[in-house]
Amino acid sequence: MAEAEDFARGAGCRVMDLRVISPRAAQLLPFYLRLGYRETGTRPIPAELASKVPTHYVVMFKPLK
């Protein structure tokens, strides 16, 4: 994550966004929260992506300083 954030900073980005699929949220959200990301809401999974279980994206962001 640090290298991806450094790359984004070097490209002039000021914010890093990511999406977590809801079935993995319990495992992944605490990890990203510790890295300084914050939840900003949810988004639906595109209809063309088949899923065997109900799912959505949890959207997160982190300002890059």
PDB file of N, H, CA, C and O in Angstrom:
ATOM      1  N   MET A   1       0.823  -1.177   0.000  1.00  0.00           N
ATOM      2  CA  MET A   1       0.000   0.000   0.000  1.00  0.00           C
ATOM      3  C   MET A   1       0.872   1.247   0.000  1.00  0.00           C
ATOM      4  O   MET A   1       0.561   2.216  -0.692  1.00  0.00           O
ATOM      5  N   ALA A   2       1.947   1.237   0.758  1.00  0.00           N
ATOM      6  H   ALA A   2       2.200   0.449   1.321  1.00  0.00           H
ATOM      7  CA  ALA A   2       2.808   2.416   0.821  1.00  0.00           C
ATOM      8  C   ALA A   2       3.377   2.740  -0.554  1.00  0.00           C
ATOM      9  O   ALA A   2       3.436   3.908  -0.941  1.00  0.00           O
ATOM     10  N   GLU A   3       3.796   1.718  -1.294  1.00  0.00           N
ATOM     11  H   GLU A   3       3.748   0.770  -0.980  1.00  0.00           H
ATOM     12  CA  GLU A   3       4.341   1.970  -2.632  1.00  0.00           C
ATOM     13  C   GLU A   3       3.273   2.487  -3.581  1.00  0.00           C
ATOM     14  O   GLU A   3       3.545   3.377  -4.387  1.00  0.00           O
ATOM     15  N   ALA A   4       2.062   1.946  -3.501  1.00  0.00           N
ATOM     16  H   ALA A   4       1.841   1.222  -2.846  1.00  0.00           H
ATOM     17  CA  ALA A   4       0.972   2.433  -4.351  1.00  0.00           C
ATOM     18  C   ALA A   4       0.638   3.884  -4.011  1.00  0.00           C
ATOM     19  O   ALA A   4       0.410   4.693  -4.911  1.00  0.00           O
ATOM     20  N   GLU A   5       0.609   4.215  -2.734  1.00  0.00           N
ATOM     21  H   GLU A   5       0.794   3.558  -2.004  1.00  0.00           H
ATOM     22  CA  GLU A   5       0.335   5.591  -2.318  1.00  0.00           C
ATOM     23  C   GLU A   5       1.453   6.529  -2.763  1.00  0.00           C
ATOM     24  O   GLU A   5       1.181   7.640  -3.217  1.00  0.00           O
ATOM     25  N   ASP A   6       2.717   6.091  -2.638  1.00  0.00           N
ATOM     26  H   ASP A   6       2.938   5.188  -2.270  1.00  0.00           H
ATOM     27  CA  ASP A   6       3.842   6.908  -3.098  1.00  0.00           C
ATOM     28  C   ASP A   6       3.775   7.133  -4.607  1.00  0.00           C
ATOM     29  O   ASP A   6       4.040   8.236  -5.084  1.00  0.00           O
ATOM     30  N   PHE A   7       3.424   6.094  -5.354  1.00  0.00           N
ATOM     31  H   PHE A   7       3.208   5.198  -4.966  1.00  0.00           H
ATOM     32  CA  PHE A   7       3.281   6.218  -6.803  1.00  0.00           C
ATOM     33  C   PHE A   7       2.205   7.246  -7.141  1.00  0.00           C
ATOM     34  O   PHE A   7       2.401   8.099  -8.007  1.00  0.00           O
ATOM     35  N   ALA A   8       1.066   7.157  -6.450  1.00  0.00           N
ATOM     36  H   ALA A   8       0.907   6.464  -5.747  1.00  0.00           H
ATOM     37  CA  ALA A   8      -0.030   8.095  -6.698  1.00  0.00           C
ATOM     38  C   ALA A   8       0.390   9.523  -6.358  1.00  0.00           C
ATOM     39  O   ALA A   8       0.083  10.452  -7.105  1.00  0.00           O
ATOM     40  N   ARG A   9       1.087   9.704  -5.242  1.00  0.00           N
ATOM     41  H   ARG A   9       1.336   8.949  -4.635  1.00  0.00           H
ATOM     42  CA  ARG A   9       1.588  11.035  -4.877  1.00  0.00           C
ATOM     43  C   ARG A   9       2.502  11.579  -5.972  1.00  0.00           C
ATOM     44  O   ARG A   9       2.392  12.739  -6.368  1.00  0.00           O
ATOM     45  N   GLY A  10       3.404  10.724  -6.454  1.00  0.00           N
ATOM     46  H   GLY A  10       3.493   9.782  -6.132  1.00  0.00           H
ATOM     47  CA  GLY A  10       4.336  11.124  -7.500  1.00  0.00           C
ATOM     48  C   GLY A  10       3.643  11.508  -8.790  1.00  0.00           C
ATOM     49  O   GLY A  10       4.170  12.303  -9.569  1.00  0.00           O
ATOM     50  N   ALA A  11       2.462  10.949  -9.023  1.00  0.00           N
ATOM     51  H   ALA A  11       2.034  10.304  -8.390  1.00  0.00           H
ATOM     52  CA  ALA A  11       1.678  11.266 -10.219  1.00  0.00           C
ATOM     53  C   ALA A  11       0.800  12.496  -9.997  1.00  0.00           C
ATOM     54  O   ALA A  11       0.042  12.890 -10.883  1.00  0.00           O
ATOM     55  N   GLY A  12       0.903  13.105  -8.807  1.00  0.00           N
ATOM     56  H   GLY A  12       1.518  12.786  -8.087  1.00  0.00           H
ATOM     57  CA  GLY A  12       0.136  14.309  -8.526  1.00  0.00           C
ATOM     58  C   GLY A  12      -1.227  14.082  -7.912  1.00  0.00           C
ATOM     59  O   GLY A  12      -2.014  15.021  -7.799  1.00  0.00           O
ATOM     60  N   CYS A  13      -1.522  12.866  -7.516  1.00  0.00           N
ATOM     61  H   CYS A  13      -0.883  12.102  -7.607  1.00  0.00           H
ATOM     62  CA  CYS A  13      -2.824  12.577  -6.894  1.00  0.00           C
ATOM     63  C   CYS A  13      -2.831  13.092  -5.462  1.00  0.00           C
ATOM     64  O   CYS A  13      -1.818  13.053  -4.764  1.00  0.00           O
ATOM     65  N   ARG A  14      -3.980  13.569  -5.045  1.00  0.00           N
ATOM     66  H   ARG A  14      -4.803  13.601  -5.612  1.00  0.00           H
ATOM     67  CA  ARG A  14      -4.119  14.081  -3.681  1.00  0.00           C
ATOM     68  C   ARG A  14      -4.971  13.177  -2.801  1.00  0.00           C
ATOM     69  O   ARG A  14      -5.006  13.348  -1.582  1.00  0.00           O
ATOM     70  N   VAL A  15      -5.665  12.204  -3.419  1.00  0.00           N
ATOM     71  H   VAL A  15      -5.635  12.064  -4.409  1.00  0.00           H
ATOM     72  CA  VAL A  15      -6.551  11.299  -2.680  1.00  0.00           C
ATOM     73  C   VAL A  15      -6.410   9.894  -3.259  1.00  0.00           C
ATOM     74  O   VAL A  15      -6.244   9.723  -4.467  1.00  0.00           O
ATOM     75  N   MET A  16      -6.478   8.905  -2.394  1.00  0.00           N
ATOM     76  H   MET A  16      -6.613   9.044  -1.413  1.00  0.00           H
ATOM     77  CA  MET A  16      -6.475   7.507  -2.815  1.00  0.00           C
ATOM     78  C   MET A  16      -7.845   6.940  -2.495  1.00  0.00           C
ATOM     79  O   MET A  16      -8.305   7.037  -1.358  1.00  0.00           O
ATOM     80  N   ASP A  17      -8.501   6.350  -3.482  1.00  0.00           N
ATOM     81  H   ASP A  17      -8.127   6.272  -4.406  1.00  0.00           H
ATOM     82  CA  ASP A  17      -9.800   5.700  -3.300  1.00  0.00           C
ATOM     83  C   ASP A  17      -9.632   4.199  -3.440  1.00  0.00           C
ATOM     84  O   ASP A  17      -8.766   3.728  -4.177  1.00  0.00           O
ATOM     85  N   LEU A  18     -10.456   3.457  -2.737  1.00  0.00           N
ATOM     86  H   LEU A  18     -11.160   3.839  -2.138  1.00  0.00           H
ATOM     87  CA  LEU A  18     -10.485   2.015  -2.932  1.00  0.00           C
ATOM     88  C   LEU A  18     -11.877   1.487  -2.645  1.00  0.00           C
ATOM     89  O   LEU A  18     -12.690   2.141  -1.992  1.00  0.00           O
ATOM     90  N   ARG A  19     -12.131   0.295  -3.146  1.00  0.00           N
ATOM     91  H   ARG A  19     -11.470  -0.236  -3.677  1.00  0.00           H
ATOM     92  CA  ARG A  19     -13.412  -0.383  -2.930  1.00  0.00           C
ATOM     93  C   ARG A  19     -13.151  -1.766  -2.374  1.00  0.00           C
ATOM     94  O   ARG A  19     -12.269  -2.487  -2.841  1.00  0.00           O
ATOM     95  N   VAL A  20     -13.923  -2.121  -1.381  1.00  0.00           N
ATOM     96  H   VAL A  20     -14.640  -1.536  -1.002  1.00  0.00           H
ATOM     97  CA  VAL A  20     -13.860  -3.442  -0.764  1.00  0.00           C
ATOM     98  C   VAL A  20     -15.191  -4.112  -1.033  1.00  0.00           C
ATOM     99  O   VAL A  20     -16.239  -3.494  -0.848  1.00  0.00           O
ATOM    100  N   ILE A  21     -15.172  -5.379  -1.470  1.00  0.00           N
ATOM    101  H   ILE A  21     -14.320  -5.881  -1.620  1.00  0.00           H
ATOM    102  CA  ILE A  21     -16.444  -6.070  -1.665  1.00  0.00           C
ATOM    103  C   ILE A  21     -16.992  -6.472  -0.297  1.00  0.00           C
ATOM    104  O   ILE A  21     -16.254  -6.923   0.579  1.00  0.00           O
ATOM    105  N   SER A  22     -18.286  -6.300  -0.138  1.00  0.00           N
ATOM    106  H   SER A  22     -18.886  -5.933  -0.849  1.00  0.00           H
ATOM    107  CA  SER A  22     -18.901  -6.452   1.181  1.00  0.00           C
ATOM    108  C   SER A  22     -18.645  -7.802   1.854  1.00  0.00           C
ATOM    109  O   SER A  22     -18.490  -7.825   3.075  1.00  0.00           O
ATOM    110  N   PRO A  23     -18.591  -8.936   1.131  1.00  0.00           N
ATOM    111  CA  PRO A  23     -18.306 -10.191   1.838  1.00  0.00           C
ATOM    112  C   PRO A  23     -16.927 -10.215   2.515  1.00  0.00           C
ATOM    113  O   PRO A  23     -16.715 -11.012   3.429  1.00  0.00           O
ATOM    114  N   ARG A  24     -16.002  -9.374   2.095  1.00  0.00           N
ATOM    115  H   ARG A  24     -16.175  -8.726   1.353  1.00  0.00           H
ATOM    116  CA  ARG A  24     -14.663  -9.310   2.696  1.00  0.00           C
ATOM    117  C   ARG A  24     -14.508  -8.160   3.678  1.00  0.00           C
ATOM    118  O   ARG A  24     -13.437  -7.981   4.257  1.00  0.00           O
ATOM    119  N   ALA A  25     -15.569  -7.376   3.875  1.00  0.00           N
ATOM    120  H   ALA A  25     -16.439  -7.521   3.405  1.00  0.00           H
ATOM    121  CA  ALA A  25     -15.480  -6.167   4.687  1.00  0.00           C
ATOM    122  C   ALA A  25     -15.027  -6.459   6.125  1.00  0.00           C
ATOM    123  O   ALA A  25     -14.208  -5.717   6.666  1.00  0.00           O
ATOM    124  N   ALA A  26     -15.530  -7.496   6.736  1.00  0.00           N
ATOM    125  H   ALA A  26     -16.195  -8.099   6.296  1.00  0.00           H
ATOM    126  CA  ALA A  26     -15.169  -7.782   8.130  1.00  0.00           C
ATOM    127  C   ALA A  26     -13.666  -7.984   8.292  1.00  0.00           C
ATOM    128  O   ALA A  26     -13.095  -7.587   9.307  1.00  0.00           O
ATOM    129  N   GLN A  27     -13.024  -8.594   7.304  1.00  0.00           N
ATOM    130  H   GLN A  27     -13.488  -8.916   6.479  1.00  0.00           H
ATOM    131  CA  GLN A  27     -11.581  -8.824   7.392  1.00  0.00           C
ATOM    132  C   GLN A  27     -10.774  -7.606   6.939  1.00  0.00           C
ATOM    133  O   GLN A  27      -9.744  -7.294   7.536  1.00  0.00           O
ATOM    134  N   LEU A  28     -11.229  -6.917   5.892  1.00  0.00           N
ATOM    135  H   LEU A  28     -12.066  -7.170   5.407  1.00  0.00           H
ATOM    136  CA  LEU A  28     -10.407  -5.880   5.273  1.00  0.00           C
ATOM    137  C   LEU A  28     -10.596  -4.474   5.828  1.00  0.00           C
ATOM    138  O   LEU A  28      -9.636  -3.706   5.874  1.00  0.00           O
ATOM    139  N   LEU A  29     -11.802  -4.117   6.250  1.00  0.00           N
ATOM    140  H   LEU A  29     -12.582  -4.742   6.212  1.00  0.00           H
ATOM    141  CA  LEU A  29     -12.015  -2.750   6.727  1.00  0.00           C
ATOM    142  C   LEU A  29     -11.110  -2.392   7.901  1.00  0.00           C
ATOM    143  O   LEU A  29     -10.538  -1.302   7.885  1.00  0.00           O
ATOM    144  N   PRO A  30     -10.942  -3.237   8.918  1.00  0.00           N
ATOM    145  CA  PRO A  30     -10.035  -2.868  10.022  1.00  0.00           C
ATOM    146  C   PRO A  30      -8.605  -2.607   9.537  1.00  0.00           C
ATOM    147  O   PRO A  30      -7.935  -1.705  10.040  1.00  0.00           O
ATOM    148  N   PHE A  31      -8.140  -3.386   8.572  1.00  0.00           N
ATOM    149  H   PHE A  31      -8.683  -4.119   8.163  1.00  0.00           H
ATOM    150  CA  PHE A  31      -6.797  -3.192   8.012  1.00  0.00           C
ATOM    151  C   PHE A  31      -6.675  -1.816   7.365  1.00  0.00           C
ATOM    152  O   PHE A  31      -5.742  -1.070   7.661  1.00  0.00           O
ATOM    153  N   TYR A  32      -7.617  -1.479   6.485  1.00  0.00           N
ATOM    154  H   TYR A  32      -8.375  -2.085   6.245  1.00  0.00           H
ATOM    155  CA  TYR A  32      -7.551  -0.187   5.794  1.00  0.00           C
ATOM    156  C   TYR A  32      -7.790   0.986   6.742  1.00  0.00           C
ATOM    157  O   TYR A  32      -7.201   2.052   6.561  1.00  0.00           O
ATOM    158  N   LEU A  33      -8.637   0.807   7.741  1.00  0.00           N
ATOM    159  H   LEU A  33      -9.116  -0.059   7.888  1.00  0.00           H
ATOM    160  CA  LEU A  33      -8.842   1.865   8.735  1.00  0.00           C
ATOM    161  C   LEU A  33      -7.542   2.165   9.484  1.00  0.00           C
ATOM    162  O   LEU A  33      -7.236   3.326   9.754  1.00  0.00           O
ATOM    163  N   ARG A  34      -6.780   1.127   9.819  1.00  0.00           N
ATOM    164  H   ARG A  34      -7.028   0.183   9.600  1.00  0.00           H
ATOM    165  CA  ARG A  34      -5.488   1.328  10.496  1.00  0.00           C
ATOM    166  C   ARG A  34      -4.498   2.083   9.607  1.00  0.00           C
ATOM    167  O   ARG A  34      -3.612   2.775  10.110  1.00  0.00           O
ATOM    168  N   LEU A  35      -4.650   1.951   8.285  1.00  0.00           N
ATOM    169  H   LEU A  35      -5.370   1.389   7.877  1.00  0.00           H
ATOM    170  CA  LEU A  35      -3.765   2.652   7.352  1.00  0.00           C
ATOM    171  C   LEU A  35      -4.209   4.092   7.094  1.00  0.00           C
ATOM    172  O   LEU A  35      -3.565   4.815   6.334  1.00  0.00           O
ATOM    173  N   GLY A  36      -5.307   4.509   7.726  1.00  0.00           N
ATOM    174  H   GLY A  36      -5.830   3.922   8.344  1.00  0.00           H
ATOM    175  CA  GLY A  36      -5.757   5.883   7.582  1.00  0.00           C
ATOM    176  C   GLY A  36      -6.891   6.093   6.593  1.00  0.00           C
ATOM    177  O   GLY A  36      -7.282   7.233   6.342  1.00  0.00           O
ATOM    178  N   TYR A  37      -7.426   5.022   6.028  1.00  0.00           N
ATOM    179  H   TYR A  37      -7.108   4.096   6.232  1.00  0.00           H
ATOM    180  CA  TYR A  37      -8.570   5.143   5.116  1.00  0.00           C
ATOM    181  C   TYR A  37      -9.851   5.324   5.919  1.00  0.00           C
ATOM    182  O   TYR A  37      -9.949   4.883   7.064  1.00  0.00           O
ATOM    183  N   ARG A  38     -10.824   5.974   5.307  1.00  0.00           N
ATOM    184  H   ARG A  38     -10.744   6.332   4.376  1.00  0.00           H
ATOM    185  CA  ARG A  38     -12.129   6.200   5.938  1.00  0.00           C
ATOM    186  C   ARG A  38     -13.227   5.774   4.982  1.00  0.00           C
ATOM    187  O   ARG A  38     -13.118   5.939   3.767  1.00  0.00           O
ATOM    188  N   GLU A  39     -14.286   5.223   5.554  1.00  0.00           N
ATOM    189  H   GLU A  39     -14.375   5.089   6.541  1.00  0.00           H
ATOM    190  CA  GLU A  39     -15.443   4.833   4.729  1.00  0.00           C
ATOM    191  C   GLU A  39     -16.182   6.077   4.257  1.00  0.00           C
ATOM    192  O   GLU A  39     -16.366   7.033   5.012  1.00  0.00           O
ATOM    193  N   THR A  40     -16.604   6.049   2.992  1.00  0.00           N
ATOM    194  H   THR A  40     -16.455   5.273   2.380  1.00  0.00           H
ATOM    195  CA  THR A  40     -17.372   7.167   2.459  1.00  0.00           C
ATOM    196  C   THR A  40     -18.743   6.737   1.969  1.00  0.00           C
ATOM    197  O   THR A  40     -19.543   7.579   1.560  1.00  0.00           O
ATOM    198  N   GLY A  41     -19.030   5.444   2.002  1.00  0.00           N
ATOM    199  H   GLY A  41     -18.381   4.760   2.335  1.00  0.00           H
ATOM    200  CA  GLY A  41     -20.343   4.977   1.571  1.00  0.00           C
ATOM    201  C   GLY A  41     -20.263   3.632   0.884  1.00  0.00           C
ATOM    202  O   GLY A  41     -19.288   2.894   1.025  1.00  0.00           O
ATOM    203  N   THR A  42     -21.305   3.333   0.144  1.00  0.00           N
ATOM    204  H   THR A  42     -22.097   3.932   0.030  1.00  0.00           H
ATOM    205  CA  THR A  42     -21.368   2.070  -0.587  1.00  0.00           C
ATOM    206  C   THR A  42     -21.757   2.347  -2.033  1.00  0.00           C
ATOM    207  O   THR A  42     -22.295   3.406  -2.359  1.00  0.00           O
ATOM    208  N   ARG A  43     -21.477   1.384  -2.881  1.00  0.00           N
ATOM    209  H   ARG A  43     -21.041   0.524  -2.617  1.00  0.00           H
ATOM    210  CA  ARG A  43     -21.848   1.454  -4.294  1.00  0.00           C
ATOM    211  C   ARG A  43     -22.288   0.059  -4.719  1.00  0.00           C
ATOM    212  O   ARG A  43     -21.782  -0.935  -4.198  1.00  0.00           O
ATOM    213  N   PRO A  44     -23.217  -0.023  -5.652  1.00  0.00           N
ATOM    214  CA  PRO A  44     -23.614  -1.342  -6.145  1.00  0.00           C
ATOM    215  C   PRO A  44     -22.518  -1.957  -7.016  1.00  0.00           C
ATOM    216  O   PRO A  44     -21.723  -1.252  -7.636  1.00  0.00           O
ATOM    217  N   ILE A  45     -22.501  -3.255  -7.043  1.00  0.00           N
ATOM    218  H   ILE A  45     -23.147  -3.828  -6.539  1.00  0.00           H
ATOM    219  CA  ILE A  45     -21.632  -3.987  -7.967  1.00  0.00           C
ATOM    220  C   ILE A  45     -22.275  -3.894  -9.353  1.00  0.00           C
ATOM    221  O   ILE A  45     -23.489  -4.060  -9.464  1.00  0.00           O
ATOM    222  N   PRO A  46     -21.509  -3.638 -10.404  1.00  0.00           N
ATOM    223  CA  PRO A  46     -22.110  -3.593 -11.746  1.00  0.00           C
ATOM    224  C   PRO A  46     -22.845  -4.895 -12.078  1.00  0.00           C
ATOM    225  O   PRO A  46     -22.374  -5.986 -11.755  1.00  0.00           O
ATOM    226  N   ALA A  47     -23.988  -4.764 -12.716  1.00  0.00           N
ATOM    227  H   ALA A  47     -24.371  -3.878 -12.978  1.00  0.00           H
ATOM    228  CA  ALA A  47     -24.835  -5.916 -13.026  1.00  0.00           C
ATOM    229  C   ALA A  47     -24.106  -6.963 -13.851  1.00  0.00           C
ATOM    230  O   ALA A  47     -24.406  -8.152 -13.741  1.00  0.00           O
ATOM    231  N   GLU A  48     -23.149  -6.540 -14.678  1.00  0.00           N
ATOM    232  H   GLU A  48     -22.905  -5.575 -14.767  1.00  0.00           H
ATOM    233  CA  GLU A  48     -22.454  -7.514 -15.535  1.00  0.00           C
ATOM    234  C   GLU A  48     -21.444  -8.375 -14.775  1.00  0.00           C
ATOM    235  O   GLU A  48     -20.910  -9.336 -15.330  1.00  0.00           O
ATOM    236  N   LEU A  49     -21.180  -8.043 -13.521  1.00  0.00           N
ATOM    237  H   LEU A  49     -21.614  -7.263 -13.070  1.00  0.00           H
ATOM    238  CA  LEU A  49     -20.310  -8.879 -12.693  1.00  0.00           C
ATOM    239  C   LEU A  49     -21.174  -9.845 -11.892  1.00  0.00           C
ATOM    240  O   LEU A  49     -21.873  -9.447 -10.959  1.00  0.00           O
ATOM    241  N   ALA A  50     -21.117 -11.083 -12.260  1.00  0.00           N
ATOM    242  H   ALA A  50     -20.549 -11.406 -13.017  1.00  0.00           H
ATOM    243  CA  ALA A  50     -21.936 -12.100 -11.600  1.00  0.00           C
ATOM    244  C   ALA A  50     -21.422 -12.360 -10.184  1.00  0.00           C
ATOM    245  O   ALA A  50     -20.214 -12.416  -9.954  1.00  0.00           O
ATOM    246  N   SER A  51     -22.342 -12.516  -9.245  1.00  0.00           N
ATOM    247  H   SER A  51     -23.323 -12.471  -9.432  1.00  0.00           H
ATOM    248  CA  SER A  51     -21.999 -12.829  -7.867  1.00  0.00           C
ATOM    249  C   SER A  51     -22.951 -13.893  -7.350  1.00  0.00           C
ATOM    250  O   SER A  51     -24.156 -13.833  -7.593  1.00  0.00           O
ATOM    251  N   LYS A  52     -22.406 -14.863  -6.638  1.00  0.00           N
ATOM    252  H   LYS A  52     -21.427 -14.912  -6.441  1.00  0.00           H
ATOM    253  CA  LYS A  52     -23.238 -15.934  -6.093  1.00  0.00           C
ATOM    254  C   LYS A  52     -23.904 -15.543  -4.784  1.00  0.00           C
ATOM    255  O   LYS A  52     -24.844 -16.203  -4.341  1.00  0.00           O
ATOM    256  N   VAL A  53     -23.426 -14.480  -4.169  1.00  0.00           N
ATOM    257  H   VAL A  53     -22.663 -13.944  -4.529  1.00  0.00           H
ATOM    258  CA  VAL A  53     -24.010 -13.988  -2.924  1.00  0.00           C
ATOM    259  C   VAL A  53     -24.316 -12.503  -3.090  1.00  0.00           C
ATOM    260  O   VAL A  53     -23.651 -11.829  -3.878  1.00  0.00           O
ATOM    261  N   PRO A  54     -25.296 -11.980  -2.374  1.00  0.00           N
ATOM    262  CA  PRO A  54     -25.561 -10.542  -2.456  1.00  0.00           C
ATOM    263  C   PRO A  54     -24.307  -9.769  -2.018  1.00  0.00           C
ATOM    264  O   PRO A  54     -23.707 -10.072  -0.987  1.00  0.00           O
ATOM    265  N   THR A  55     -23.938  -8.798  -2.794  1.00  0.00           N
ATOM    266  H   THR A  55     -24.426  -8.552  -3.632  1.00  0.00           H
ATOM    267  CA  THR A  55     -22.726  -8.046  -2.481  1.00  0.00           C
ATOM    268  C   THR A  55     -22.816  -6.616  -3.004  1.00  0.00           C
ATOM    269  O   THR A  55     -23.607  -6.311  -3.897  1.00  0.00           O
ATOM    270  N   HIS A  56     -21.999  -5.763  -2.435  1.00  0.00           N
ATOM    271  H   HIS A  56     -21.357  -6.012  -1.710  1.00  0.00           H
ATOM    272  CA  HIS A  56     -21.869  -4.372  -2.869  1.00  0.00           C
ATOM    273  C   HIS A  56     -20.453  -3.933  -2.530  1.00  0.00           C
ATOM    274  O   HIS A  56     -19.731  -4.648  -1.835  1.00  0.00           O
ATOM    275  N   TYR A  57     -20.052  -2.768  -3.012  1.00  0.00           N
ATOM    276  H   TYR A  57     -20.639  -2.187  -3.576  1.00  0.00           H
ATOM    277  CA  TYR A  57     -18.757  -2.205  -2.655  1.00  0.00           C
ATOM    278  C   TYR A  57     -18.895  -1.335  -1.415  1.00  0.00           C
ATOM    279  O   TYR A  57     -19.894  -0.636  -1.247  1.00  0.00           O
ATOM    280  N   VAL A  58     -17.903  -1.379  -0.561  1.00  0.00           N
ATOM    281  H   VAL A  58     -17.091  -1.947  -0.698  1.00  0.00           H
ATOM    282  CA  VAL A  58     -17.725  -0.399   0.496  1.00  0.00           C
ATOM    283  C   VAL A  58     -16.623   0.523  -0.020  1.00  0.00           C
ATOM    284  O   VAL A  58     -15.513   0.070  -0.298  1.00  0.00           O
ATOM    285  N   VAL A  59     -16.923   1.797  -0.146  1.00  0.00           N
ATOM    286  H   VAL A  59     -17.825   2.165   0.079  1.00  0.00           H
ATOM    287  CA  VAL A  59     -15.989   2.757  -0.719  1.00  0.00           C
ATOM    288  C   VAL A  59     -15.223   3.460   0.398  1.00  0.00           C
ATOM    289  O   VAL A  59     -15.801   3.884   1.398  1.00  0.00           O
ATOM    290  N   MET A  60     -13.905   3.574   0.204  1.00  0.00           N
ATOM    291  H   MET A  60     -13.436   3.230  -0.609  1.00  0.00           H
ATOM    292  CA  MET A  60     -13.039   4.198   1.203  1.00  0.00           C
ATOM    293  C   MET A  60     -12.125   5.197   0.515  1.00  0.00           C
ATOM    294  O   MET A  60     -11.904   5.108  -0.693  1.00  0.00           O
ATOM    295  N   PHE A  61     -11.590   6.150   1.277  1.00  0.00           N
ATOM    296  H   PHE A  61     -11.769   6.222   2.258  1.00  0.00           H
ATOM    297  CA  PHE A  61     -10.627   7.094   0.735  1.00  0.00           C
ATOM    298  C   PHE A  61      -9.607   7.479   1.794  1.00  0.00           C
ATOM    299  O   PHE A  61      -9.816   7.296   2.994  1.00  0.00           O
ATOM    300  N   LYS A  62      -8.497   8.018   1.305  1.00  0.00           N
ATOM    301  H   LYS A  62      -8.328   8.166   0.331  1.00  0.00           H
ATOM    302  CA  LYS A  62      -7.446   8.525   2.190  1.00  0.00           C
ATOM    303  C   LYS A  62      -6.813   9.723   1.513  1.00  0.00           C
ATOM    304  O   LYS A  62      -6.391   9.625   0.361  1.00  0.00           O
ATOM    305  N   PRO A  63      -6.737  10.853   2.200  1.00  0.00           N
ATOM    306  CA  PRO A  63      -6.001  11.986   1.622  1.00  0.00           C
ATOM    307  C   PRO A  63      -4.509  11.642   1.566  1.00  0.00           C
ATOM    308  O   PRO A  63      -3.972  11.060   2.509  1.00  0.00           O
ATOM    309  N   LEU A  64      -3.854  11.991   0.488  1.00  0.00           N
ATOM    310  H   LEU A  64      -4.290  12.463  -0.278  1.00  0.00           H
ATOM    311  CA  LEU A  64      -2.425  11.784   0.359  1.00  0.00           C
ATOM    312  C   LEU A  64      -1.726  13.096   0.676  1.00  0.00           C
ATOM    313  O   LEU A  64      -2.000  14.117   0.046  1.00  0.00           O
ATOM    314  N   LYS A  65      -0.839  13.073   1.633  1.00  0.00           N
ATOM    315  H   LYS A  65      -0.616  12.244   2.145  1.00  0.00           H
ATOM    316  CA  LYS A  65      -0.145  14.294   2.062  1.00  0.00           C
ATOM    317  C   LYS A  65       1.253  14.327   1.525  1.00  0.00           C
ATOM    318  O   LYS A  65       1.991  15.278   1.782  1.00  0.00           O
TER     319      LYS A  65
END
